[in-house]
Amino acid sequence: MYLQCGKFRLSLERPLIMGVINVTPDSFSDGGRYVLTEQAVAHARALIEEGADILDIGGESTRPGALPVTLDEERRRVLPVLERLADCGVPVSVDTQKPEVMREAVAAGASMINDINALAAPGALEAVVGTSAAACLMHKQGDPQTMQQAPRYADVVKEVRDFLATRVEAAQRGGVDRERLVIDPGFGFGKTLEHNLALLRELAQIAALGVPVLAGLSRKSMLGKITGREAGERVFASIAAAVIAVENGARIVRAHDVAATRDALAVWNAVRGKH
């Protein structure tokens, strides 16, 4: 299996690591640390040194309770960083819900669009069709402002799987090749701890759709509920969750702590004879 990601053709024989770069003042884990372009670019290059296979730049926090930012503000945060990373040697993803930002990001060299709305907004699919950029389609219930207030499912695994299958079909029908698609069950996006654990436990059912699964578990509040630790102290829990996700079928893990994730997955690969 491989992923066509802009000019990059990424083998998925081993799980890939997507390093997180939040150019926001209010992200749940590292908000404000990389809000200046120079800080964000330096952090991106450090993540590549640590072993990141993909970088993911986000200019609008989607943590529970986060408020939306204006189009101009998101552009101001994201595009200068993206332009500075044009020659960084790995694919750069942009985490955005806005079709305008999607179009401008791809034009500026983004290799992937990571959309919590699964390209469902008017104009989003069209922003990706006709390009070589990959697209990550995520499931969520509700919006960041309200999604954690009272999430409910009859069968969370089936509902998430069915939604993602529908969005993959819509993207393909709209003209996005299957080899450019990634799916994300959306851990923490309108899910209780039990919903998240069910999805992680049964992730193979999502992977059975035949599209690479991205798992974004790093430092999330579900891990805080399990361990009692604050966001910056969830490295070990994040590593455990990443390894479980990969064991259950994820091909990409989104990580703040790239070096630690790389080492853990190196052991996992070695045990499987793929080091």
N, C-alpha and C positions, 0 to 999 in steps of 0.2 A: 504494500500500500504506500502511496505517496500523496503529497499535498502540493498542488501548484499554487505558489504564493508569490504573485508578481513574477519577477524574473528568476525566482528561486524555485527549484523543484526539490522538496524536502522529503527524504526517505522517512517513513514511519516504522521502520524495522525496530528501532529503539524509541522509547518515549522521549518527547522533546520538552524542553523547559522554556516557558514564556516568562521573561523577566518584566516586572511591573515598574512603570515610571509614572507616578501621579504628579502632574503639574497643576495641582490644586491646593488651595489653602485648607481644605476641610475633609480630605479623605480619612477614612476611619483609622488607618494604621500610621501613615507617614505624611499626613496633610501638612503642607507648608515647608517641608524639608527640601523639596526640589521645584519650588514654584518659579524660581528664576531660571532663565534659559541655560546659563552657564552651569548651574547646579544640576539641572536635569541631564544635560549632555554628558557631564562628568560621571554622573551616576549610571547613565546608559552604557558608557564605555567600560565602567567598572563591572557591570553585570555581564557584559560580553566576556571580559577577562575571567569571570567566575564560571562561565560555561553556558550562558543564555543562548539558546538557539533562535529565539525570536524576542523582540522587544515589543511592549505594549504601552503606548502613550495615552493617557487619559486626561482630558482637560475639564471634565465635569464629574464631580463625585456622584456615585450612585449608591452610597451607603444608605441604610434605612434613615429616613427623615431628611435626607439631603434635598436642598432646593435647586431647581434648574438654574443654569447660567445662560446669559444671552449669547446669541450667535457670535457677535463681535468679540465678546470676552473669550469664548472657547477658541475662536480662531487665533486670538492674540497669544493664548497660552500654548497652543499645540503646534501651529505651523512653523514658528522659528526653530523649535526643537527638532521637528521632523526634517526640516531643510538641512540642519547641521548634521543629521545622522544619515544623510543620503549615501555616504560612502562607508558606512560602518561595517559592512561585510555580512550582516545578517538581516533577515526581513524585519521591517518595522510595521507593526500593527497600530491602528488608531482606534481607540475605544470611544465611540461616539454614537449618539442617537440621531444626529441631525444630518439629513441628506446633503445639505450645502457643505457641511464640513467633510462629509464623505467624499464628495466630488473634488474638493480642493485638496484634501489629503492625498488622494490617489494621484492627482495631477502633480503634487509635490514629491511623489515617490513612495507613498505608503504601499506596502505589499499585501496588507490585509485590513479589512474593516471588521471590527469587533462590536457587534450591535446587540444591546440588551433587548431591543425590540424585534430582533430576528428579521430585519428588513421589511417590516410590515407597514411602516409609516409611508405616506404618499411621497413618491420620488426616491425612496431609499433603494429599492431594487434597481431602478434605472441608473442610480449612481454607480452601481457595481457592474451591471451588464455592459459588455463592450470593452471592459478592461481585463487585465490579467490578474487583478487582485483577488485574493481569497476572501471569504466572508464567513464569520463565525455567527451562527444563529443561536440565540439564547432563549431559554424559557424564563418567564417571570409571571407572577400573579400580582396585579396591581402596579402601582407606581412607587418609586423610592420613598415618596413622602408618606405613603400609607401602607405599604406592602406587608409590613410586619405586625400590623394591628390585629388581624384575625384571619390568617390564611386557612383555607379549608379545602380539602380534597376528599373525594370518595375513595380514590385509589391513586395516590400521587405518582407512582411509577408509571402506570398506564397512561395517566393524563399527560404527564410530561413527555413520554415517548410518543404518544399520538400527536401532540402539538408539534414536536420537532419533525416528525415524519411529514406532517402537512406543510410545514415551512420549507423543508428540503424539496418537496414536490413543487411548491410554488416557485421557489428559486430556480429550479431546473426548467420548469415550464416558461419562466420569464427569460431564460437564456443564460443562466449561470451554470457552467459545467460542474458536474458532481465532484470532479477532482479538485475543485476550488472551494469546497464547502467543509465546514467544521460545525459541530453541534455542541451545545453547552447546556446541561440540565439546570443551571442557574442556582447553585447552592446559595441559600440565604436570601434569595429574591422571592419573597412571598412564600416562605416555608418555615415551619417550626423546626426545632431540633429533631423531633421524630421524623418529620418529612425528609430532612436532610440525610439522616442516618439510613432511612429506607432507600433513598436514591443511591447513596454510596454503596450500600449492601447489594443492591440489585443493578448496579451500573452496567453489568453485562447485557441487560435487556435494552438499554439505550444504545450500547455499542453494536448490538445485533442489527441496527438499522443500516450498518455498512458504511457509515460516514465517520471520520475521525472525531472522537469525543475529547473535548477540552474540559478539564476539571479545575475550577477556581475555588480552592478551599483555604488558601494561605491566610493565616492569622484571623480567620473569620470568627464572628461571635459564637457560632456553634461550638468552636473549639474552646472558647472562653467558658462557655456553660459547662463543658465536660471537665475542664482542668481547673477552673477558677482563676485563670491567669489573664492579665491585661494583654492588649493586642501585641505590644512589643516583646512579650514574654512567651509567645506561642510558637516559637521556632520548632521545638521538638514535636508538638502536636501537629503542626503543619506538615512536617516530614512524614510522620506516621500516616496522616490522611492522604498525602500524595502517593506514597507507596501502595496503600490500599486501593486508591483510585486506579493506579496503573495495573495492579494485579487484577482488578475487575474490569479492565478494558479501556481505560483512558489512554490516549496516545499523546496528549499534550497536557502538561500541568502548568498552571499560572502561579508564579512564585515570587515572593518578596526576597526570600533568603535563597538565592540561586546557588551559591557554593555548597551549602548544606544539602540542598535538594539534589544537586549533581552527584555528590558523593553517595547519597543514599541510593539513587537510581543506578549508579555504577555498580554497586554491590548487587542490586536486583538483577541487572543485566548479566553480571558475571555468573550468578547462580543459574541463570537460564542459558548459559553458554554463548552469550552474545556480546561479551566484552571485547 
